[in-house]
Amino acid sequence: MEVLLIIVAGIAIYIFKQWQFDVKRKRRRDYYRNVYLKSDDWKRKRYVVLKRDNWRCVYCGARATQVHHKRYAKKNIGKEPI
């Protein structure tokens, strides 16, 4: 009986930690999409990068319409190098 309780408790803890992780990930994603990418700071960085690369994709040379990060890290949001 005690073993069963320990197993159930372990499963409950695992499910709770996974839920917490998912909630935090959703908050970060929502902030990034709905706040940061609409900010003047991001728009300025985007323009600088597009202008620097002559409005061309650095990989294929086609006309660029998007700007992507080289690395995504939650601690770098708002501090990305250009």
C-alpha positions as YAML, in Angstrom:
chain: A
units: angstrom
residues:
- id: 1
  name: MET
  ca: [0.00, 0.00, 0.00]
- id: 2
  name: GLU
  ca: [2.82, 2.43, 0.86]
- id: 3
  name: VAL
  ca: [4.56, 1.71, -2.45]
- id: 4
  name: LEU
  ca: [1.38, 2.51, -4.33]
- id: 5
  name: LEU
  ca: [1.04, 5.81, -2.46]
- id: 6
  name: ILE
  ca: [4.65, 6.73, -3.30]
- id: 7
  name: ILE
  ca: [4.06, 5.93, -6.98]
- id: 8
  name: VAL
  ca: [0.84, 7.96, -7.09]
- id: 9
  name: ALA
  ca: [2.54, 10.89, -5.32]
- id: 10
  name: GLY
  ca: [5.44, 10.75, -7.80]
- id: 11
  name: ILE
  ca: [3.07, 10.79, -10.75]
- id: 12
  name: ALA
  ca: [1.12, 13.70, -9.25]
- id: 13
  name: ILE
  ca: [4.32, 15.68, -8.72]
- id: 14
  name: TYR
  ca: [5.44, 14.98, -12.28]
- id: 15
  name: ILE
  ca: [2.09, 16.10, -13.71]
- id: 16
  name: PHE
  ca: [2.12, 19.26, -11.58]
- id: 17
  name: LYS
  ca: [5.67, 20.19, -12.67]
- id: 18
  name: GLN
  ca: [4.78, 19.60, -16.31]
- id: 19
  name: TRP
  ca: [1.69, 21.79, -15.93]
- id: 20
  name: GLN
  ca: [3.80, 24.55, -14.34]
- id: 21
  name: PHE
  ca: [6.30, 24.35, -17.19]
- id: 22
  name: ASP
  ca: [3.53, 24.56, -19.79]
- id: 23
  name: VAL
  ca: [1.94, 27.58, -18.08]
- id: 24
  name: LYS
  ca: [5.27, 29.44, -17.93]
- id: 25
  name: ARG
  ca: [6.05, 28.58, -21.56]
- id: 26
  name: LYS
  ca: [2.64, 29.87, -22.67]
- id: 27
  name: ARG
  ca: [3.14, 33.12, -20.74]
- id: 28
  name: ARG
  ca: [6.58, 33.66, -22.33]
- id: 29
  name: ARG
  ca: [5.22, 32.88, -25.79]
- id: 30
  name: ASP
  ca: [2.23, 35.18, -25.36]
- id: 31
  name: TYR
  ca: [4.44, 38.02, -24.09]
- id: 32
  name: TYR
  ca: [6.85, 37.54, -26.98]
- id: 33
  name: ARG
  ca: [4.14, 37.44, -29.65]
- id: 34
  name: ASN
  ca: [1.67, 39.97, -28.27]
- id: 35
  name: VAL
  ca: [3.93, 42.50, -26.58]
- id: 36
  name: TYR
  ca: [7.56, 42.31, -27.64]
- id: 37
  name: LEU
  ca: [7.14, 41.78, -31.40]
- id: 38
  name: LYS
  ca: [4.75, 44.74, -31.49]
- id: 39
  name: SER
  ca: [7.06, 47.05, -29.55]
- id: 40
  name: ASP
  ca: [8.89, 50.00, -31.04]
- id: 41
  name: ASP
  ca: [12.22, 48.45, -29.95]
- id: 42
  name: TRP
  ca: [11.63, 45.34, -32.05]
- id: 43
  name: LYS
  ca: [10.36, 47.34, -35.03]
- id: 44
  name: ARG
  ca: [13.50, 49.48, -34.90]
- id: 45
  name: LYS
  ca: [15.79, 46.43, -34.72]
- id: 46
  name: ARG
  ca: [13.89, 44.76, -37.54]
- id: 47
  name: TYR
  ca: [14.28, 47.82, -39.77]
- id: 48
  name: VAL
  ca: [18.00, 48.13, -39.01]
- id: 49
  name: VAL
  ca: [18.61, 44.48, -39.88]
- id: 50
  name: LEU
  ca: [16.57, 44.59, -43.10]
- id: 51
  name: LYS
  ca: [18.33, 47.77, -44.19]
- id: 52
  name: ARG
  ca: [21.75, 46.31, -43.30]
- id: 53
  name: ASP
  ca: [21.06, 43.25, -45.46]
- id: 54
  name: ASN
  ca: [19.67, 45.37, -48.31]
- id: 55
  name: TRP
  ca: [16.20, 43.87, -47.85]
- id: 56
  name: ARG
  ca: [17.52, 40.46, -48.94]
- id: 57
  name: CYS
  ca: [17.54, 37.06, -47.24]
- id: 58
  name: VAL
  ca: [21.07, 36.22, -46.10]
- id: 59
  name: TYR
  ca: [20.50, 32.54, -46.96]
- id: 60
  name: CYS
  ca: [18.82, 32.49, -50.37]
- id: 61
  name: GLY
  ca: [19.09, 36.09, -51.59]
- id: 62
  name: ALA
  ca: [15.34, 36.50, -52.14]
- id: 63
  name: ARG
  ca: [13.52, 39.62, -51.02]
- id: 64
  name: ALA
  ca: [13.34, 39.53, -47.22]
- id: 65
  name: THR
  ca: [10.04, 40.09, -45.45]
- id: 66
  name: GLN
  ca: [10.91, 38.61, -42.06]
- id: 67
  name: VAL
  ca: [13.70, 38.89, -39.52]
- id: 68
  name: HIS
  ca: [14.65, 35.96, -37.33]
- id: 69
  name: HIS
  ca: [16.85, 35.55, -34.30]
- id: 70
  name: LYS
  ca: [20.02, 33.54, -34.68]
- id: 71
  name: ARG
  ca: [19.30, 32.01, -31.28]
- id: 72
  name: TYR
  ca: [16.17, 32.05, -29.20]
- id: 73
  name: ALA
  ca: [16.75, 32.39, -25.48]
- id: 74
  name: LYS
  ca: [14.25, 33.65, -22.97]
- id: 75
  name: LYS
  ca: [16.94, 35.68, -21.20]
- id: 76
  name: ASN
  ca: [17.81, 37.53, -24.43]
- id: 77
  name: ILE
  ca: [14.37, 38.89, -25.29]
- id: 78
  name: GLY
  ca: [14.86, 42.59, -25.77]
- id: 79
  name: LYS
  ca: [18.67, 42.29, -25.68]
- id: 80
  name: GLU
  ca: [19.31, 40.55, -29.00]
- id: 81
  name: PRO
  ca: [22.41, 41.62, -30.86]
- id: 82
  name: ILE
  ca: [21.77, 43.09, -34.28]
...
